[in-house]
Amino acid sequence: MGQRYKCHKISEGRVRGQALVSKDAIMFYLMDPETGVVIEPQHDLEGKSVSNRILIFPSGKGSSVVQADGLYQLNMRGNLPAAMVVQYPETVLVSSAIIMEVPMIDKVDTEFYNRVRDGDWIELDADQGFIEILE
Amino acid sequence: MILTQEQQDMLDGKYGEGVAYAMKIQVAIGESFDAERMVPITRAHVALSNQEADLWFAEKLLAAGAKCRIPPTVNPGFNLSFFTAQNMVDKEAASLMQRTHNAYKALGAVLTYNCTPYVATNIPMYKEVVAFSESSATPYVNSVWGARSNREGANSALCAAITGFVPEYGLLLDENRLGDIHVAVEAVMDSDFKYHLLGYMGKKIGEGIPVFTGLPQKIGPEALTNLGAQLNTSGAYGMYHIVGFTPEAPTFEAAFGGREPRRKVVITDEDLTQILDQISLKGHRKIDFAMFGCPHFTLKQVQYIADKIQGKTLKVEMWILASSLVKQLADRMEITGILEAAGAQLVSDTCPDQPCWGHLKGKIGITESPKLAYYPKRRGLDFVIRDLDTAIEAALKGEVQ
């Protein structure tokens, strides 16, 4: 069994998937809906796909409209992130996740952030309030 | 979260399925932010976007029988009658706008189609609790007017307009409105354009509520509009303070509530020059068109352009976007005629990030707004960003220095 950390539920759900860590704030609009690849120049995740990943990032950014539409377009093509782990949630991001039914959590121990690497397998249960890095 | 009997009845469906769905989303938002209760709002602004997700959500609420309890003002899509008459939109795009119009009309929205309600049509009072979405609007109503709104999404603001309530958390509470970051501006802030660039420093400013010092004592609505719009293009900010200027920051100490700033960031002229280099296409090139009005231009800005181009002929198309109120005033004051004689078009009710600009795809534009340059990237529009005078000059010459 891997290392398990407590967290706080934002949007309900339970999933297993591979981690993708972004140092930069996330804006779902500048992603290619067909692939989930980030097309924003100079972004930490430029060229990488968020599709079906457990997306770990500091915060959302961008106009109040584009997060919801970005997620909606990804959803229409099956390229939503499997779940989101955020440090600084704000209403725009939270309401978009709830409406699009993407599990989302926050308030994870800093130790998790020190250990997690791209590609790690992760189990996340928003309802039970834990996230686990699987060995 | 503890609900009143009325709120619980809403959630339980006694006010219909649409209200119950809106309330369910709001309760989930409230619980994720540990809100203790829901409080009534007296105003709302919904960032209608005429995007598929926007229409999907509005029609879903409508089909469930929702109606706005607090009629919200709304953002622009595109001006259906203008762009249809100009033959600039295909059937699919026209149908999307028509359906969006029908849905919001049926939901009971006030169809302003304008992204700057806070300067004219929907101005809250000090401490009024409201639900405003639209990136430039939330910081304006919080910071400049001292009203209280979280940085609502278009969808959560629509839910609030339907239920008439918002969960009480974040910027609705005194303690969360204090400054976090001291942003000492050393750059010379001598134009509205500089506020676009200052707002675009989100990456350097970082997370929290910025408190600006070093700004001039007189700052106009255009500059403040630009600042808020770009803060929320480069980051996510519900509010800021300007010491000695915004109502909740009479002094440095008051802005921070007596606490020490979490950190200090200095913004120099060099920072502004660097950010412009990063976000703008390189200059010294021919341009195909000019576009202004993101956020919507005020009458003063429209008049400014008219004065600059009166009696001249533009080399390239120029589009100026504004509210229907500004358009009507410009018509009445015969500014529109001056613009049209030079080759510029003043269009109401329209956003740059809409499917009505297909003919500009793959072309190079010039604008003074980083936000205008940023979002339409996905539609294949690219921009050189320059101050307004340089941009107007470029439209007259067909090239930018």
Chai-1 contact restraints between the chains, C-beta under 6 A:
chainA,res_idxA,chainB,res_idxB,connection_type,confidence,min_distance_angstrom,max_distance_angstrom,comment,restraint_id
A,I10,B,S32,contact,1.0,0.0,6.0,A-B,restraint_1
A,S59,B,A236,contact,1.0,0.0,6.0,A-B,restraint_2
A,G60,B,A236,contact,1.0,0.0,6.0,A-B,restraint_3
A,K61,B,G235,contact,1.0,0.0,6.0,A-B,restraint_4
A,K61,B,A236,contact,1.0,0.0,6.0,A-B,restraint_5
A,S63,B,S135,contact,1.0,0.0,6.0,A-B,restraint_6
A,S64,B,A47,contact,1.0,0.0,6.0,A-B,restraint_7
A,S64,B,S133,contact,1.0,0.0,6.0,A-B,restraint_8
A,S64,B,E134,contact,1.0,0.0,6.0,A-B,restraint_9
A,S64,B,S135,contact,1.0,0.0,6.0,A-B,restraint_10
A,S64,B,G153,contact,1.0,0.0,6.0,A-B,restraint_11
A,S64,B,A154,contact,1.0,0.0,6.0,A-B,restraint_12
A,V65,B,A47,contact,1.0,0.0,6.0,A-B,restraint_13
A,V65,B,S49,contact,1.0,0.0,6.0,A-B,restraint_14
A,V65,B,A154,contact,1.0,0.0,6.0,A-B,restraint_15
A,A68,B,A53,contact,1.0,0.0,6.0,A-B,restraint_16
A,A68,B,G153,contact,1.0,0.0,6.0,A-B,restraint_17
A,A68,B,N155,contact,1.0,0.0,6.0,A-B,restraint_18
A,D69,B,Q51,contact,1.0,0.0,6.0,A-B,restraint_19
A,D69,B,A53,contact,1.0,0.0,6.0,A-B,restraint_20
A,Y72,B,A53,contact,1.0,0.0,6.0,A-B,restraint_21
A,Y88,B,E207,contact,1.0,0.0,6.0,A-B,restraint_22
A,E90,B,R151,contact,1.0,0.0,6.0,A-B,restraint_23
A,E90,B,A236,contact,1.0,0.0,6.0,A-B,restraint_24
A,T91,B,N150,contact,1.0,0.0,6.0,A-B,restraint_25
A,T91,B,R151,contact,1.0,0.0,6.0,A-B,restraint_26
A,T91,B,E152,contact,1.0,0.0,6.0,A-B,restraint_27
A,T91,B,S156,contact,1.0,0.0,6.0,A-B,restraint_28
A,V92,B,R151,contact,1.0,0.0,6.0,A-B,restraint_29
A,V92,B,G153,contact,1.0,0.0,6.0,A-B,restraint_30
A,V94,B,I29,contact,1.0,0.0,6.0,A-B,restraint_31
A,V94,B,S32,contact,1.0,0.0,6.0,A-B,restraint_32
A,S95,B,I29,contact,1.0,0.0,6.0,A-B,restraint_33
A,S95,B,G153,contact,1.0,0.0,6.0,A-B,restraint_34
A,S95,B,N155,contact,1.0,0.0,6.0,A-B,restraint_35
A,S95,B,S156,contact,1.0,0.0,6.0,A-B,restraint_36
A,S96,B,G153,contact,1.0,0.0,6.0,A-B,restraint_37
A,I98,B,I25,contact,1.0,0.0,6.0,A-B,restraint_38
A,I98,B,A28,contact,1.0,0.0,6.0,A-B,restraint_39
A,I99,B,N155,contact,1.0,0.0,6.0,A-B,restraint_40
